[in-house]
Amino acid sequence: MHPRRAFRSIVLVLFAMLAACQLAGCATSIQADDAARVAGKTYVVTGASSGFGRGIALKLGSLRANVVLAARRTELLQEVAAQVTAAGGTALVVTTDVAKPEEMRRLADSAVARFGRVDVWINNAGVGAIGRFEDIPVEDHSRLVDVNLKGVIYGSHAALRLFRAQGHGALINMGSVDSEVPHAYQASYSATKAGVLSLGRVLNEELRLGGHRAISVSTVLPWAADTPFWEHAATYSGSTPRFAAMDDPQIVVDAVVWVSLHPREELPVGGKAAAAYTSHRIFSNLTERITGNIAHRYQMDSASPRPSTPGALHQPMQSGRGVEGGVRERMRQEDAVRGRP
């Protein structure tokens, strides 16, 4: 197909997906009957100290769930636990580094010891590394694989063993639109998220072949969202982390809670993620070029300077404690200073 004609086609696909999502509301809002089904269920949430994980925990608390909170920052988990309890839920704090299989097994054992079962396990913890592939230290690439892929494997292994023993359960793995569309300047991140997507597909096939209809595996695929992820990311691009048209994290929080009740093998969240997911399956090379151009414009051409940093890859950071990360406001301020629209 001629590049210009392909470009017009992909634009039509994008607009069609965005319009469909607007009309349908992307079908992931929590209804009254959904809320009643969450109450009393036990959820394990990794990466619960900030970002999506903190938002998911707080939402579950407001719906009166039992929430097992896992992350490295114990003091923040205790803060989240207090908020979950105040909202009407029940919380258990289990300090956990998801890259250590023995700690993930301890997380599972602790959840069962306290609540007797696990109904939903959410592998949400994740880290990023931004920059040209060869500029990022190999130790950072390695740590990112340990957290984003191996951590999901360890959590999925622990969860599925529990689910098979008790006869039911929902496993939710946090992927990314990068799981489908690889993202320039986030090579190892995209690779790990593609691995998470592939893992979910294989696990669903194994469950189908084993006749385990009461056990589900869902991979959630959000667009870039305004969370502390960007502050915590290792950065070797020479500039502040940013991306185009970031989503509010609450739409991802709601989608994760929704899919725990309405399992889907793959769930792109929001119109932009759905459009990118679909267009990549039709025009893979063109979609990757467009995405790469967007990443280069925002990350390399228009961002403000920033020294290289390993971020929170190897050690937790004190900053970046909320659900939102303030990235959109920071980008607006940077653009105003630099005179960009």
C-alpha positions as CSV (number, residue, x, y, z in Angstrom):
1,M,0.0,0.0,0.0
2,H,1.3,3.5,-0.8
3,P,2.5,5.3,2.3
4,R,0.1,8.3,1.9
5,R,-2.9,6.0,1.3
6,A,-1.9,3.9,4.3
7,F,-1.6,7.0,6.5
8,R,-5.1,8.0,5.5
9,S,-6.4,4.6,6.3
10,I,-4.8,4.5,9.7
11,V,-6.2,7.9,10.6
12,L,-9.7,6.6,9.7
13,V,-9.2,3.6,11.9
14,L,-8.0,5.9,14.8
15,F,-11.1,8.2,14.5
16,A,-13.4,5.2,14.2
17,M,-12.0,3.6,17.4
18,L,-12.1,6.9,19.3
19,A,-15.7,7.5,18.2
20,A,-16.8,4.0,19.2
21,C,-15.1,4.4,22.6
22,Q,-16.9,7.7,23.1
23,L,-20.3,6.2,22.2
24,A,-19.8,3.1,24.4
25,G,-18.0,4.8,27.2
26,C,-15.4,2.1,26.8
27,A,-17.7,-0.1,28.9
28,T,-15.4,-0.1,32.0
29,S,-17.3,2.0,34.5
30,I,-18.3,0.4,37.8
31,Q,-22.0,0.0,38.2
32,A,-24.0,-0.6,41.3
33,D,-24.3,-4.4,40.8
34,D,-20.5,-4.5,40.2
35,A,-19.9,-2.8,43.5
36,A,-21.9,-5.3,45.4
37,R,-19.9,-8.1,43.8
38,V,-16.6,-6.6,45.0
39,A,-17.5,-6.4,48.7
40,G,-15.9,-9.1,50.8
41,K,-13.6,-10.4,48.0
42,T,-9.9,-10.6,48.5
43,Y,-7.6,-8.8,46.1
44,V,-3.8,-8.9,46.0
45,V,-2.3,-5.7,44.5
46,T,1.4,-5.3,43.7
47,G,2.9,-1.9,43.2
48,A,0.3,-0.6,45.7
49,S,2.2,2.3,47.1
50,S,1.6,4.8,44.2
51,G,0.2,5.2,40.7
52,F,-2.3,2.7,39.4
53,G,-1.7,0.3,42.3
54,R,-2.6,2.9,45.0
55,G,-5.6,4.0,43.0
56,I,-6.8,0.4,42.6
57,A,-6.4,-0.2,46.3
58,L,-8.3,2.9,47.3
59,K,-11.1,2.1,44.8
60,L,-11.4,-1.5,46.2
61,G,-11.4,-0.1,49.8
62,S,-14.4,2.1,48.9
63,L,-16.1,-1.0,47.6
64,R,-15.5,-2.8,50.9
65,A,-13.0,-5.4,49.6
66,N,-10.2,-7.1,51.4
67,V,-7.0,-5.6,49.9
68,V,-3.5,-7.1,50.3
69,L,-1.0,-4.3,49.6
70,A,2.4,-5.2,48.2
71,A,5.3,-2.9,47.3
72,R,8.8,-1.9,48.6
73,R,7.9,1.3,50.5
74,T,6.4,0.0,53.8
75,E,5.5,3.4,55.2
76,L,3.5,4.3,52.1
77,L,1.7,0.9,52.2
78,Q,0.7,1.6,55.8
79,E,-0.6,5.0,54.7
80,V,-2.6,3.4,51.9
81,A,-3.9,0.7,54.3
82,A,-5.2,3.4,56.6
83,Q,-7.1,5.0,53.7
84,V,-8.5,1.6,52.6
85,T,-9.7,0.9,56.1
86,A,-11.2,4.4,56.5
87,A,-13.1,3.9,53.2
88,G,-14.7,0.7,54.5
89,G,-12.3,-2.0,53.3
90,T,-9.9,-4.3,55.1
91,A,-6.2,-4.0,54.4
92,L,-3.1,-6.2,54.9
93,V,0.4,-4.8,54.3
94,V,3.1,-7.2,53.0
95,T,6.3,-5.4,52.0
96,T,7.4,-7.1,48.8
97,D,10.0,-6.8,46.1
98,V,8.3,-8.5,43.1
99,A,11.6,-9.4,41.6
100,K,12.3,-11.9,44.4
101,P,10.3,-15.2,44.0
102,E,10.5,-16.0,47.7
103,E,8.9,-12.7,48.6
104,M,6.1,-13.3,46.1
105,R,5.5,-16.8,47.6
106,R,5.4,-15.1,51.1
107,L,2.9,-12.6,49.7
108,A,0.6,-15.4,48.6
109,D,1.0,-17.3,51.9
110,S,0.3,-14.1,53.9
111,A,-2.9,-13.3,52.0
112,V,-4.3,-16.9,52.5
113,A,-3.3,-16.9,56.2
114,R,-5.2,-13.7,56.8
115,F,-8.3,-14.0,54.5
116,G,-8.4,-17.8,53.7
117,R,-8.4,-17.3,49.9
118,V,-7.5,-14.9,47.1
119,D,-10.2,-14.0,44.6
120,V,-8.2,-11.6,42.4
121,W,-4.5,-11.2,42.0
122,I,-3.3,-8.0,40.2
123,N,0.3,-7.9,39.0
124,N,0.6,-4.2,38.7
125,A,4.2,-3.3,39.8
126,G,6.4,-2.0,37.0
127,V,9.3,0.3,36.3
128,G,10.6,2.1,33.2
129,A,13.9,3.0,31.5
130,I,13.9,5.8,29.0
131,G,16.6,6.6,26.5
132,R,18.5,5.1,23.5
133,F,18.9,1.4,24.1
134,E,22.7,1.5,24.2
135,D,22.8,4.5,26.5
136,I,20.9,2.7,29.2
137,P,23.2,0.7,31.5
138,V,22.8,-3.1,31.0
139,E,22.2,-3.4,34.8
140,D,19.2,-1.2,34.4
141,H,17.9,-3.3,31.5
142,S,18.4,-6.4,33.7
143,R,16.5,-4.9,36.7
144,L,13.7,-3.8,34.5
145,V,13.3,-7.4,33.2
146,D,13.4,-8.7,36.7
147,V,10.5,-6.4,37.8
148,N,8.3,-6.1,34.8
149,L,8.5,-9.6,33.4
150,K,9.9,-12.0,36.0
151,G,7.9,-10.3,38.7
152,V,4.7,-10.9,36.7
153,I,5.8,-14.5,36.1
154,Y,6.4,-15.1,39.8
155,G,3.1,-13.5,40.7
156,S,1.2,-15.4,38.1
157,H,2.8,-18.7,39.2
158,A,1.8,-18.0,42.8
159,A,-1.8,-16.9,41.9
160,L,-2.5,-19.8,39.5
161,R,-1.4,-22.4,42.1
162,L,-3.8,-20.8,44.6
163,F,-6.6,-20.6,42.0
164,R,-6.3,-24.2,41.0
165,A,-6.4,-25.3,44.6
166,Q,-9.5,-23.3,45.4
167,G,-11.2,-23.8,42.1
168,H,-11.6,-20.2,41.0
169,G,-9.8,-16.8,40.7
170,A,-9.0,-13.9,38.4
171,L,-5.5,-13.0,37.4
172,I,-4.9,-9.5,36.1
173,N,-1.5,-8.6,34.6
174,M,-0.7,-4.9,33.8
175,G,0.6,-4.7,30.3
176,S,0.7,-1.5,28.2
177,V,-0.2,-0.2,24.8
178,D,3.6,-1.0,24.3
179,S,2.7,-4.7,24.7
180,E,1.2,-4.4,21.2
181,V,3.0,-1.4,19.7
182,P,6.8,-1.2,20.6
183,H,7.8,2.3,21.8
184,A,11.0,4.0,20.7
185,Y,13.3,5.0,23.6
186,Q,11.7,2.4,25.9
187,A,13.2,-0.8,24.3
188,S,13.4,-3.1,27.3
189,Y,10.1,-1.8,28.7
190,S,8.4,-2.6,25.5
191,A,10.0,-6.0,25.4
192,T,8.9,-6.9,28.9
193,K,5.3,-5.7,28.2
194,A,5.2,-7.7,25.0
195,G,6.3,-10.7,27.2
196,V,3.5,-10.0,29.7
197,L,0.9,-10.0,26.8
198,S,2.3,-13.3,25.4
199,L,2.3,-14.9,28.9
200,G,-1.4,-14.0,29.3
201,R,-2.2,-15.6,26.0
202,V,-0.4,-18.8,26.8
203,L,-2.0,-19.1,30.3
204,N,-5.4,-18.7,28.8
205,E,-4.8,-21.5,26.4
206,E,-3.5,-23.8,29.2
207,L,-6.6,-23.0,31.3
208,R,-8.9,-23.7,28.4
209,L,-7.1,-27.0,27.6
210,G,-7.4,-27.9,31.3
211,G,-11.1,-27.1,31.5
212,H,-10.6,-24.4,34.2
213,R,-13.5,-22.2,33.3
214,A,-13.7,-20.5,36.7
215,I,-10.1,-19.2,36.4
216,S,-9.4,-16.2,34.1
217,V,-6.3,-14.3,33.0
218,S,-6.7,-10.7,31.7
219,T,-4.0,-8.4,30.4
220,V,-4.8,-4.7,30.7
221,L,-3.3,-2.4,28.1
222,P,-3.4,1.3,29.0
223,W,-2.1,4.3,27.1
224,A,0.5,6.5,28.8
225,A,-1.0,7.9,32.0
226,D,-0.1,10.6,34.4
227,T,1.3,8.6,37.3
228,P,4.6,8.7,39.3
229,F,5.9,6.1,36.8
230,W,7.5,8.9,34.9
231,E,9.3,10.3,38.0
232,H,10.4,6.9,39.0
233,A,11.7,5.8,35.6
234,A,15.4,5.5,34.9
235,T,16.2,8.3,32.4
236,Y,19.1,8.4,30.0
237,S,17.6,10.6,27.2
238,G,19.1,13.8,28.6
239,S,15.6,15.2,29.1
240,T,12.5,14.9,31.4
241,P,10.2,11.9,30.8
242,R,7.1,12.8,28.9
243,F,4.6,11.5,26.2
244,A,1.7,12.7,24.2
245,A,-1.9,13.1,25.3
246,M,-1.5,11.3,28.7
247,D,-4.6,9.8,30.2
248,D,-5.9,10.4,33.7
249,P,-4.9,7.3,35.8
250,Q,-8.5,6.9,37.1
251,I,-9.7,5.4,33.8
252,V,-7.1,2.7,34.2
253,V,-8.0,2.2,37.9
254,D,-11.7,1.7,37.0
255,A,-10.9,-0.6,34.1
256,V,-8.8,-2.9,36.3
257,V,-11.6,-3.2,38.9
258,W,-14.1,-3.7,36.1
259,V,-12.2,-6.5,34.4
260,S,-11.8,-8.3,37.7
261,L,-15.6,-8.9,37.4
262,H,-15.9,-9.1,33.6
263,P,-12.7,-10.9,32.5
264,R,-11.3,-10.2,29.1
265,E,-8.2,-11.8,27.7
266,E,-7.0,-8.4,26.5
267,L,-8.4,-5.0,27.5
268,P,-7.0,-1.8,25.8
269,V,-8.1,1.1,28.1
270,G,-9.5,4.1,26.5
271,G,-9.9,5.3,22.9
272,K,-6.2,6.0,22.2
273,A,-5.0,2.6,23.4
274,A,-7.9,0.8,21.5
275,A,-7.0,2.7,18.3
276,A,-3.3,2.0,18.6
277,Y,-4.0,-1.7,19.4
278,T,-6.3,-2.1,16.4
279,S,-4.2,0.0,13.9
280,H,-1.0,-2.0,14.7
281,R,-2.8,-5.2,13.7
282,I,-3.8,-3.7,10.4
283,F,-0.8,-1.5,9.6
284,S,2.0,-2.7,11.9
285,N,5.0,-1.0,10.3
286,L,3.2,2.3,9.7
287,T,1.9,2.4,13.2
288,E,5.3,1.8,14.6
289,R,6.8,4.6,12.5
290,I,4.1,7.0,13.6
291,T,4.5,6.0,17.3
292,G,8.3,6.3,17.0
293,N,8.0,9.8,15.5
294,I,5.7,10.8,18.3
295,A,8.1,9.4,20.9
296,H,11.0,11.2,19.3
297,R,9.2,14.5,19.1
298,Y,8.1,14.5,22.7
299,Q,11.0,12.8,24.4
300,M,14.0,14.0,22.4
301,D,12.9,17.2,20.6
302,S,10.6,19.1,23.0
303,A,11.5,18.0,26.6
304,S,13.5,20.0,29.0
305,P,17.1,18.9,30.0
306,R,17.5,16.5,32.8
307,P,20.6,14.7,34.2
308,S,20.7,10.9,33.8
309,T,19.3,8.9,36.7
310,P,18.5,5.3,37.6
311,G,15.3,6.5,39.2
312,A,13.6,3.9,41.4
313,L,14.8,0.9,39.5
314,H,17.2,-0.4,42.2
315,Q,16.1,1.5,45.3
316,P,12.8,3.1,46.2
317,M,12.4,6.8,46.0
318,Q,10.7,9.0,48.6
319,S,9.0,11.2,46.0
320,G,6.2,10.1,43.7
321,R,3.7,9.0,46.3
322,G,0.2,9.7,44.9
323,V,-2.0,8.2,42.3
324,E,-1.3,11.0,39.9
325,G,2.2,12.1,39.0
326,G,1.6,15.8,38.0
327,V,3.3,15.1,34.6
328,R,0.7,16.9,32.5
329,E,1.1,20.1,34.5
330,R,4.9,19.8,34.5
331,M,4.8,19.4,30.7
332,R,2.6,22.5,30.4
333,Q,5.0,24.5,32.4
334,E,8.0,23.3,30.5
335,D,6.3,24.0,27.2
336,A,5.4,27.5,28.3
337,V,9.0,28.3,29.3
338,R,10.3,26.9,26.0
339,G,7.6,28.8,24.0
340,R,6.0,25.6,22.6
341,P,2.3,25.3,21.9
